[in-house]
Every structure is written in C-alpha cells, then in structure tokens.
Amino acid sequence: MKEFIALCFTKPVIKRASLTALVVGTILIVINHGDALIRGQMDANRLFKIILTVCVPYIVSTVSSASTVLSMTKGQS
C-alpha cells in the first residue's frame, strides 16, 4: 500500500492525472453546468459541484495509472 501511495505522488502520474482532469473536467463542467454559467447562476453549492467534477477524473486517472505501474513492476498484466 505504501508503494501504491508513493506512486500516486510521482511526477508522471500527477502530470497525466492533471491533464486528464483538465480535459475531462472541462467537458463535464460544460455539459453539466454550462447553461448556469452562461446565465451567471453561480453559488457555493454549484462551485462545490464544479470542483468535484474536476477532482473525480483526477482521482480515477491517478488510481488507474498507479495501479498499472505497480502491476507492471511486479510482472503482472
């Protein structure tokens, strides 16, 4: 588990997860909140949901990348 956590904080994993979160998060924000953003209907609740919309793909990408690297270093596929 320590090795997995350490992999989550390596530069390549962070870079890939950040790019994924930026692209996927932006697309999801436009789909889910675009109309409200255009109308200027921002409140704390919507801002919280937008932040989560970016965090979820970051976490998914991080876990996926770290799992892949870990399985490759242990000779599994």
C-alpha positions in Angstrom: 0.0 0.0 0.0 2.9 2.4 0.8 4.3 1.8 -2.7 0.9 2.5 -4.3 0.5 5.8 -2.4 4.1 6.8 -3.3 3.3 6.1 -7.0 0.3 8.4 -6.7 2.6 11.3 -6.0 5.2 10.7 -8.7 5.6 13.4 -11.3 4.4 11.3 -14.3 1.3 10.2 -12.6 0.4 13.7 -11.3 1.1 15.1 -14.8 -1.1 12.6 -16.5 -3.9 12.9 -14.0 -3.8 16.7 -14.1 -4.1 16.7 -17.9 -7.0 14.1 -17.8 -8.8 16.2 -15.1 -8.4 19.3 -17.1 -9.8 17.8 -20.3 -12.5 15.6 -18.9 -13.4 18.0 -16.1 -13.9 20.9 -18.6 -16.1 18.8 -20.8 -18.2 17.6 -17.9 -18.5 21.2 -16.5 -19.7 22.4 -19.8 -22.2 19.6 -20.1 -23.5 19.8 -16.5 -23.1 23.5 -15.7 -22.7 25.3 -18.9 -26.2 26.8 -19.0 -26.0 28.0 -15.4 -22.5 29.5 -16.1 -23.8 31.4 -19.1 -26.7 32.8 -17.0 -24.4 33.7 -14.2 -26.1 31.5 -11.7 -23.1 30.7 -9.5 -23.4 29.9 -5.9 -21.3 28.0 -3.3 -23.2 24.7 -4.0 -22.6 24.9 -7.7 -18.9 25.8 -7.2 -18.5 22.8 -4.9 -20.0 20.5 -7.6 -17.7 22.0 -10.2 -14.7 21.3 -8.0 -15.8 17.7 -7.5 -16.4 17.4 -11.3 -12.6 18.1 -11.8 -11.5 16.0 -8.8 -13.2 12.8 -9.8 -11.4 12.3 -13.1 -8.1 13.3 -11.4 -8.6 10.6 -8.8 -9.7 8.0 -11.3 -6.7 8.7 -13.5 -4.3 8.6 -10.5 -5.6 5.3 -9.3 -5.5 3.8 -12.7 -2.0 5.0 -13.5 -0.6 4.0 -10.2 -2.2 0.5 -10.4 -0.9 0.0 -13.9 2.7 1.0 -12.9 2.5 -1.2 -9.8 1.3 -4.2 -11.7 3.9 -3.8 -14.4 6.8 -3.5 -11.9 5.6 -6.7 -10.2 5.4 -8.5 -13.6 1.6 -8.8 -13.7 -0.7 -7.8 -16.5 
